[in-house]
Amino acid sequence: MKNFALSLLSFFIVSTPAFARNLKLEDVKPAAINRTEAPALSKPAPVNPVIAPGTAIANYTTDEEFSFESQARPAMEERISVLKAAGITTLGGRVIETPGRNYSFVIDYLPTVKNGATLPPAVIIDAYKNGAAYWRESDARDAMNSCAANLKNARVFVLSAYLYDAGSDTAFAVDYAVKNLLRVTPEYNVAFNNYQGGKFTFESEAEKNIGAYAALFKAAGIPVIRGKAVQRSDGDYSVRLEYVVRTNKYGARPQFSITRYASQELFTFETEALKASKERLGVFSGAGVPPVSNLVRPEGRDYSFSIDFIVYNIYQQGGVIPSAAIQTYQAQETFTFDSEAKTAMEDKAAAFNAAGLAVIGSRVTGDLGSYTYAIDYLTKAQVAPVPHNF
């Protein structure tokens, strides 16, 4: 008990100061405080940077120059009116001094157009050339006129048809416009393009024809921004038209394409192949597949022919389907004589035609004791051609 009492007395002697006075904050030494680590707080999610809405602004420029600022300004105002009429939103313009100390102008405009607003047309201007060279210019001209007529019959808007030199021979081309079946998007892009056509000996002749070419574009619903006469590489002159269309990021989707059927039939003489090719134009037309042009080609010491024709493009998810295609039926049976194979081929061709599969070509092949035949025929998908008004 004595030892216990001494221990208890010692405790109170040592501990008494802590109970003898009140603790004050200023008496507490920071180093003497035991620290407890708190769990880390969750970090806030990163905040995306704020991007202010903006609109791209583009500049319309021209190579036109004027001697006086007073000439450039009304030309600029007139061009602004033309751009507005084409469905382009303009933001004013300014007259500038050129390096040659003349004057020109720049117009600010919005390069995008909202869906539902007044829109420039969606159109593609292309040139068709069948690749044939004609010894006589008159033959080339006849082929050109026939081609242009075929395109017009197919409701294709023909802009111009012309002859050009192909070495020592003559070839032809036909310029046409085709609807661009753009995917529907919230907005579209404005694109300025140039068309050049015609061949004139003198610049004054080209200038006189600017109005005629502009009228063709107007009839097609394609806004012409400006026309001018330009010199060609051969020294002659052409008409150049600046026009505007709409596009989008998904690219061009032409309403139709021109494809080629290359016949496998052989003819001893060129005239025979030419006659057969003209007959097949009627077969394509009668089957509801618009023909464009026919041409004869050499095959060794013989001749054959090709037919170019129009297929409308059916755009679907993941691809495009042509409105018409050519398939080949290859007979499985063989015949001893070619006359037997020919009779069987003609009977089969009649059956195909009766079934609505237009036969556009047939041929007997093989040797004595093993003749057979093949038939080329048209198949079509159901599609309604889109009118060419853009």
C-alpha positions in Angstrom: 0.0 0.0 0.0 2.8 2.3 0.8 4.3 1.9 -2.7 0.9 2.5 -4.3 0.4 5.7 -2.4 3.9 7.0 -3.5 3.1 6.2 -7.1 -0.2 8.0 -7.0 1.4 11.0 -5.4 4.0 11.1 -8.1 1.4 11.1 -10.8 -0.4 14.1 -9.4 2.8 16.0 -8.9 3.7 15.6 -12.5 0.3 16.1 -14.0 -1.0 18.9 -11.8 0.2 21.8 -14.1 -1.9 20.5 -17.0 -5.0 20.7 -14.8 -4.0 23.7 -12.8 -4.5 26.2 -15.7 -6.7 26.6 -18.8 -5.0 25.9 -22.1 -4.9 28.8 -24.5 -4.4 28.6 -28.3 -1.3 30.7 -28.2 0.3 28.2 -25.8 -0.1 25.3 -28.2 3.1 24.6 -30.2 2.3 23.4 -33.7 5.1 20.9 -33.7 3.4 19.1 -30.8 0.2 18.5 -32.6 -0.3 15.0 -34.1 -1.5 15.3 -37.7 -4.2 13.0 -39.2 -4.0 12.6 -43.0 -7.4 13.3 -44.6 -8.5 11.3 -47.6 -7.8 13.0 -50.9 -10.8 14.8 -52.4 -12.2 13.8 -55.8 -10.9 16.1 -58.5 -13.6 17.9 -60.5 -14.1 16.8 -64.1 -12.1 18.8 -66.6 -14.1 21.6 -68.1 -14.2 21.7 -71.9 -12.9 25.0 -73.3 -15.6 27.4 -74.3 -15.7 27.9 -78.0 -17.6 30.9 -79.1 -19.9 30.2 -82.1 -18.4 31.6 -85.3 -19.1 31.9 -89.0 -16.6 31.6 -91.7 -16.3 34.5 -94.1 -14.8 34.1 -97.6 -13.6 36.6 -100.2 -14.9 36.8 -103.7 -12.1 38.2 -105.9 -11.9 39.0 -109.6 -9.2 39.7 -112.2 -11.1 42.6 -113.5 -9.3 45.9 -113.4 -10.6 49.5 -113.8 -8.8 52.7 -114.5 -10.7 54.7 -111.9 -12.2 53.9 -108.5 -15.5 55.4 -109.7 -15.7 52.6 -112.3 -14.8 49.8 -109.8 -17.4 50.7 -107.2 -20.6 50.4 -109.4 -19.1 47.2 -110.9 -18.8 45.8 -107.4 -22.3 46.8 -106.4 -23.6 45.1 -109.6 -21.7 41.9 -108.7 -23.1 41.9 -105.2 -26.6 41.9 -106.7 -25.7 39.0 -109.0 -24.3 37.0 -106.0 -27.4 37.7 -104.0 -29.6 36.6 -106.8 -27.6 33.3 -106.9 -28.5 32.6 -103.3 -25.2 33.8 -101.7 -25.2 35.9 -98.6 -22.9 38.9 -99.1 -21.5 41.1 -96.4 -20.4 44.1 -98.4 -17.3 44.8 -100.4 -14.4 47.1 -100.9 -12.5 48.7 -103.7 -8.8 47.9 -103.8 -5.8 49.2 -105.7 -4.0 46.7 -107.9 -0.3 46.4 -108.3 -0.6 48.0 -111.7 -2.1 51.1 -110.0 -5.6 50.3 -111.3 -8.6 49.4 -109.2 -10.5 46.2 -108.5 -12.8 44.9 -105.8 -13.3 42.3 -103.1 -16.6 41.1 -101.8 -17.1 39.3 -98.5 -19.6 36.5 -98.5 -20.7 33.4 -96.5 -19.3 30.2 -98.1 -22.0 28.1 -96.5 -25.7 28.1 -97.1 -28.3 26.8 -94.6 -30.6 24.1 -95.8 -34.0 25.7 -96.5 -32.6 29.0 -97.5 -32.3 30.2 -101.1 -29.7 27.8 -102.5 -27.5 27.7 -105.6 -28.3 24.7 -107.7 -26.6 21.4 -107.2 -25.2 20.6 -110.6 -22.2 19.1 -112.3 -21.0 20.2 -115.8 -19.1 17.5 -117.7 -17.9 16.7 -121.2 -18.6 13.5 -123.1 -16.1 12.2 -125.6 -16.4 8.7 -127.1 -12.7 8.5 -127.9 -13.3 7.8 -131.6 -11.3 9.7 -134.3 -13.0 10.1 -137.7 -11.0 10.4 -140.9 -13.7 12.5 -142.5 -14.8 15.6 -140.7 -18.4 15.1 -142.0 -18.5 11.7 -140.2 -17.4 13.3 -136.9 -20.0 16.0 -137.3 -22.8 13.4 -138.0 -21.7 11.4 -134.9 -21.6 14.6 -132.8 -25.1 15.6 -133.9 -26.5 12.1 -133.3 -24.9 12.1 -129.8 -26.3 15.5 -128.9 -29.8 14.4 -130.1 -29.6 11.2 -128.0 -28.6 13.1 -124.9 -31.5 15.6 -125.4 -33.9 12.7 -125.9 -32.7 11.3 -122.6 -33.6 14.7 -121.0 -30.0 15.6 -120.5 -29.3 19.3 -120.7 -26.8 19.8 -123.5 -24.7 23.0 -123.3 -22.5 22.7 -126.3 -21.2 20.3 -129.0 -18.0 20.8 -130.9 -15.4 19.2 -133.1 -11.7 19.1 -132.2 -8.5 17.9 -133.8 -7.3 14.4 -133.0 -4.0 14.2 -134.7 -4.7 14.1 -138.4 -8.4 13.1 -137.7 -11.4 14.8 -136.1 -13.1 14.0 -132.9 -16.1 15.5 -131.1 -17.2 16.4 -127.6 -20.6 17.3 -126.0 -20.8 19.4 -122.8 -23.7 18.7 -120.6 -25.1 19.4 -117.2 -26.2 16.7 -114.8 -28.1 17.0 -111.5 -25.9 16.4 -108.4 -28.1 14.4 -106.0 -26.4 15.6 -102.8 -27.1 14.0 -99.5 -29.4 16.2 -97.4 -27.3 18.1 -94.9 -28.0 21.0 -92.5 -25.9 23.3 -94.6 -24.1 23.3 -97.9 -20.9 24.8 -99.3 -20.9 27.4 -102.1 -18.5 26.6 -105.0 -17.5 28.9 -107.8 -16.6 27.1 -111.0 -15.6 28.0 -114.6 -17.0 26.7 -117.8 -15.1 27.3 -121.1 -16.7 26.5 -124.5 -16.7 27.4 -128.1 -14.0 28.1 -130.6 -13.8 31.5 -132.3 -11.1 33.0 -134.6 -11.4 36.5 -133.2 -11.8 37.7 -129.6 -14.7 39.9 -130.7 -16.6 36.8 -131.9 -16.2 35.2 -128.5 -17.4 38.3 -126.8 -20.5 38.4 -128.9 -21.4 34.8 -127.9 -21.1 35.4 -124.1 -24.8 36.2 -124.0 -25.8 33.1 -125.9 -23.8 30.8 -123.6 -25.1 32.7 -120.5 -28.7 32.2 -121.8 -28.1 28.4 -122.0 -27.0 28.3 -118.4 -30.0 30.5 -117.4 -32.3 28.0 -119.1 -30.8 25.2 -117.1 -31.2 27.3 -113.9 -27.5 27.7 -113.3 -26.6 31.2 -112.1 -23.8 32.9 -114.2 -21.7 35.3 -112.2 -19.6 36.6 -115.0 -18.7 35.9 -118.7 -15.5 36.8 -120.6 -13.6 35.9 -123.8 -10.3 34.0 -123.2 -7.6 32.9 -125.6 -7.1 29.2 -126.2 -3.8 27.4 -126.3 -4.2 27.1 -130.1 -4.5 30.8 -130.6 -8.3 30.9 -131.0 -10.8 32.2 -128.5 -13.5 30.7 -126.2 -16.2 31.9 -123.9 -15.5 31.5 -120.2 -18.4 31.6 -117.7 -18.1 31.8 -114.0 -21.0 30.1 -112.3 -21.9 29.0 -108.8 -23.2 25.7 -107.4 -23.7 24.1 -104.0 -21.8 21.1 -102.7 -21.3 19.4 -99.3 -18.6 17.4 -97.5 -20.0 14.0 -98.8 -18.9 14.7 -102.4 -20.6 14.6 -105.8 -23.4 12.2 -106.5 -24.3 12.6 -110.2 -27.8 11.7 -111.3 -26.5 9.4 -114.0 -23.4 7.9 -115.5 -22.4 7.0 -119.0 -21.1 3.4 -119.4 -20.0 1.3 -122.3 -21.1 -1.9 -123.9 -18.3 -3.5 -126.0 -19.8 -6.0 -128.4 -17.9 -9.3 -128.9 -19.4 -9.9 -132.4 -16.9 -9.7 -135.3 -17.5 -8.3 -138.7 -15.4 -8.6 -141.8 -16.0 -5.1 -143.0 -16.2 -1.8 -141.1 -19.4 -0.9 -142.8 -21.0 -4.0 -141.4 -20.0 -3.2 -137.9 -21.2 0.4 -138.3 -24.6 -0.8 -139.5 -24.9 -3.2 -136.6 -24.0 -0.6 -134.1 -26.7 1.8 -135.4 -29.3 -1.0 -135.2 -28.3 -1.6 -131.5 -28.9 2.0 -130.7 -32.6 1.3 -131.4 -32.5 -1.8 -129.2 -31.2 0.2 -126.2 -33.8 3.0 -126.8 -36.6 0.5 -127.2 -35.6 -1.1 -123.9 -35.8 2.2 -122.1 -32.1 2.6 -121.7 -31.0 5.8 -123.3 -28.1 5.3 -125.8 -25.5 8.1 -126.2 -23.2 7.1 -129.0 -22.0 4.2 -131.2 -18.5 3.7 -132.5 -16.7 1.0 -134.6 -13.4 -0.4 -133.4 -10.9 -2.7 -135.1 -10.4 -6.3 -133.7 -7.4 -7.7 -135.3 -8.2 -8.0 -139.0 -11.9 -7.7 -138.3 -14.2 -5.1 -136.8 -16.6 -4.8 -133.9 -18.5 -1.9 -132.2 -19.2 -0.3 -128.8 -22.3 1.4 -127.5 -22.2 4.1 -124.8 -25.4 4.4 -122.8 -26.9 6.2 -119.8 -27.6 4.5 -116.4 -29.3 6.4 -113.6 -27.6 6.1 -110.3 -29.7 4.7 -107.4 -28.0 5.8 -104.2 -28.5 3.6 -101.2 -26.9 3.0 -97.8 -23.4 1.9 -98.5 -23.3 2.2 -102.3 -24.9 3.0 -105.6 -26.9 0.7 -108.0 -27.1 1.4 -111.7 -30.5 1.5 -113.2 -29.4 -0.9 -116.0 -26.7 -3.5 -116.5 -25.6 -5.9 -119.2 -25.3 -9.6 -118.4 -24.2 -12.6 -120.6 -25.9 -15.9 -120.9 -23.5 -18.7 -121.9 -25.1 -21.8 -123.3 -24.1 -25.0 -121.7 -24.9 -27.3 -124.7 -22.6 -27.8 -127.7 -23.4 -28.5 -131.3 -21.7 -30.2 -134.2 -22.3 -27.5 -136.7 -22.3 -23.8 -136.3 -25.7 -23.6 -138.1 -27.2 -25.7 -135.3 -25.7 -23.4 -132.7 -27.0 -20.4 -134.6 -30.6 -21.7 -134.7 -30.5 -22.6 -131.0 -29.1 -19.1 -130.3 -31.9 -17.4 -132.2 -34.6 -19.4 -130.5 -33.1 -18.5 -127.1 -32.8 -14.8 -128.0 -36.5 -14.8 -128.9 -37.3 -16.3 -125.6 -35.2 -13.6 -123.8 -36.9 -10.8 -125.7 -40.4 -12.3 -125.0 -39.5 -12.3 -121.3 -38.6 -8.6 -121.4 -34.8 -9.2 -121.4 -33.7 -7.1 -124.4 -31.0 -8.9 -126.3 -28.3 -6.5 -127.5 -25.8 -9.0 -128.8 -25.2 -12.7 -129.6 -22.4 -14.8 -131.1 -21.5 -18.4 -132.0 -18.1 -19.6 -130.9 -16.2 -22.9 -131.1 -14.9 -25.3 -133.7 -16.4 -28.1 -135.8 -18.0 -30.6 -133.5 -18.0 -28.2 -130.5 -20.0 -25.1 -131.2 -21.8 -23.0 -128.6 -23.2 -19.6 -128.2 -23.6 -16.6 -125.9 -26.2 -13.9 -125.5 -25.8 -10.4 -124.1 -29.0 -8.9 -122.6 -30.1 -5.9 -120.6 -31.5 -6.0 -117.0 -33.0 -3.0 -115.4 -33.8 -1.7 -111.9 -37.0 0.3 -111.4 -36.0 4.0 -111.2 -37.8 7.2 -112.3 -35.5 9.6 -114.1 -35.2 12.9 -112.3 -36.0 16.0 -114.4 -33.0 18.0 -115.5 -34.3 21.3 -114.2 -31.8 22.1 -111.4 
